Amino acid sequence: MRIIISGCWHLGRKLAGYDWSVERTRAVEAIIERTHTADLFIHLGDLFDTGRPSPADYNLAFEVLDEIDCPMFLLKGNHDENPGLEVDALEPLKKIRFRQQSKIVQFPCVMAVDGRMFSLAPYQNDTKARQPTSTTPGFASSQAAVDDLLRRMKEKDMYSRFDDEGRAAALLCTHLEVAGLDYGVEESSRRIGAAYHLEDLVKLPFDVIVGHLHKAKMIRPNVYLPGSLLPFDFSEVGVQKYCITVEL
């Protein structure tokens, strides 16, 4: 299975009045081209720059995502979220029929696709973590919800495939803060507080792909950060940008 992973597109964001439309089109087209030979596309979150996108931002998101040429998972990021129980920015996308099968991921979950296990940990706040859904029982806090997902991921009987080195046919994708990574924490992350710890992630028998951080980075042996699609502030202007391809 070939998987293309990207995140932090921040549709609708302007930098000192500049909207990056030309650069964004070029970057998104490069990702779309890669999905022509992929089996799955995963967006790590922060599709939008705000929890209340404009109609133009929604129209852009639809046009872009409808060109993705394979099934896709779309995780909620902290910028996609609204406080309390207010509807998040990704919620209206559930009503859209895209050309390819899509799954909007707003709560921690485990998905099986062709014998591969995908653990998906979108951004969470405590109020929504307490809310029971058809797939989650409701937890005492957002941290309890993501801890439960990590506990399930450590159960080896969950995985049906391992390679000769004991690596599972699985992947964890998250938009949570990761304690132990050297980067600043946004105010929304500081307020909610749910996080994974790098020391736990590097022990997992499969790769971990982390969104939220805009600078691309690799933490050996198994943690990867593709970074943001475009510069998020002036310190990033001229910095090379990436998406990630995983063969699973």
BELDA-V347329 format. One record per backbone hydrogen bond with DSSP energy under -1.0 kcal/mol. NH is the residue of the N-H (numbers start at 1). CO is the residue of the C=O. E is the energy in kcal/mol with one decimal. If there is no record, write none. Layout:
{{NH & CO & E} {NH & CO & E}}
This chain:
{{3 & 246 & -2.9} {4 & 40 & -2.4} {5 & 244 & -3.0} {6 & 42 & -2.1} {8 & 45 & -2.8} {10 & 46 & -2.8} {11 & 47 & -3.0} {13 & 10 & -2.1} {15 & 18 & -2.8} {18 & 15 & -1.6} {24 & 20 & -3.3} {25 & 21 & -2.3} {26 & 22 & -2.0} {27 & 23 & -2.5} {28 & 24 & -3.0} {29 & 25 & -2.4} {30 & 26 & -1.6} {31 & 27 & -1.7} {32 & 28 & -3.0} {33 & 29 & -2.3} {34 & 30 & -1.3} {35 & 31 & -1.4} {36 & 33 & -1.0} {37 & 34 & -1.1} {38 & 35 & -1.3} {39 & 2 & -3.1} {40 & 2 & -1.3} {41 & 71 & -2.3} {42 & 4 & -2.6} {43 & 73 & -2.9} {44 & 6 & -2.7} {49 & 11 & -1.9} {58 & 54 & -2.2} {59 & 55 & -2.4} {60 & 56 & -2.2} {61 & 57 & -2.5} {62 & 58 & -2.6} {63 & 59 & -2.4} {64 & 60 & -2.5} {65 & 61 & -2.8} {66 & 62 & -2.4} {67 & 64 & -1.3} {68 & 65 & -1.1} {72 & 101 & -2.2} {73 & 41 & -2.3} {74 & 103 & -2.8} {75 & 43 & -2.6} {76 & 105 & -1.9} {86 & 83 & -1.9} {89 & 80 & -2.9} {91 & 88 & -1.0} {93 & 90 & -1.3} {94 & 91 & -1.8} {95 & 92 & -1.5} {96 & 93 & -1.4} {103 & 72 & -1.9} {105 & 74 & -3.2} {109 & 120 & -2.1} {111 & 118 & -3.0} {113 & 116 & -2.8} {116 & 113 & -2.1} {117 & 169 & -2.0} {118 & 111 & -3.5} {119 & 171 & -2.8} {120 & 109 & -3.0} {121 & 173 & -2.8} {123 & 76 & -2.8} {129 & 125 & -2.1} {130 & 126 & -1.4} {133 & 136 & -2.8} {139 & 129 & -2.6} {145 & 141 & -1.5} {146 & 142 & -2.1} {147 & 143 & -2.4} {148 & 144 & -1.9} {149 & 145 & -1.5} {150 & 146 & -2.0} {151 & 147 & -2.3} {152 & 148 & -2.1} {153 & 149 & -2.0} {154 & 150 & -1.1} {155 & 152 & -1.3} {158 & 155 & -2.0} {159 & 156 & -1.4} {163 & 167 & -2.2} {166 & 163 & -1.9} {168 & 205 & -2.7} {169 & 161 & -1.9} {170 & 168 & -2.0} {171 & 117 & -1.9} {172 & 207 & -2.0} {173 & 119 & -2.7} {174 & 209 & -2.2} {175 & 121 & -2.2} {179 & 196 & -3.1} {181 & 178 & -1.8} {183 & 181 & -1.5} {190 & 186 & -2.3} {191 & 187 & -2.0} {192 & 188 & -2.0} {193 & 189 & -2.6} {196 & 177 & -2.3} {198 & 179 & -3.1} {200 & 197 & -1.4} {201 & 197 & -1.8} {202 & 198 & -2.2} {204 & 201 & -1.4} {208 & 222 & -3.0} {209 & 172 & -3.2} {210 & 224 & -2.8} {211 & 174 & -3.2} {213 & 211 & -1.3} {217 & 225 & -2.0} {219 & 223 & -3.4} {223 & 219 & -2.5} {224 & 208 & -2.7} {225 & 217 & -2.9} {228 & 214 & -1.7} {229 & 8 & -1.6} {236 & 233 & -2.0} {239 & 236 & -2.5} {244 & 5 & -2.9} {246 & 3 & -2.8} {248 & 1 & -3.1}}
